[in-house]
């Protein structure tokens, strides 16, 4: 899938700023992350929260079979990990994708099913 440099920068920025309305809504009005030792729970939220949440960007890519991939529509209702790589990336791309796959396997089934991974290569 190909995406222009400016569009890629916008998407990365949006992802980093917290584009998932669903996650923000589920976290409620919490505005400050808890310190690692708070409540002694391993499930403590540790991250930033964009308030109000930014809307998910709308763009269309081309998948490996040449069909259109509407990012907004295909990821609607999911937390989406958007990863950018290269067609010839023998070291880092497979490592990052393996790390993401392992993290998803370690999550509770109900949580992992709410996450999609989109790999964009150039």
Secondary structure, 3 states (H helix, E strand, C coil): CCCCHHHHHHHHHHHHHCCCHHHHHHCCCCCCCCCCCHHHCCCCCCCCCCCCCCCCCCCEEECCCCCEEEHHHHCCCCEEEEEEECCCCCCHHHHHHHHHHHHHHHCCHHHHCCEEEEEEEC
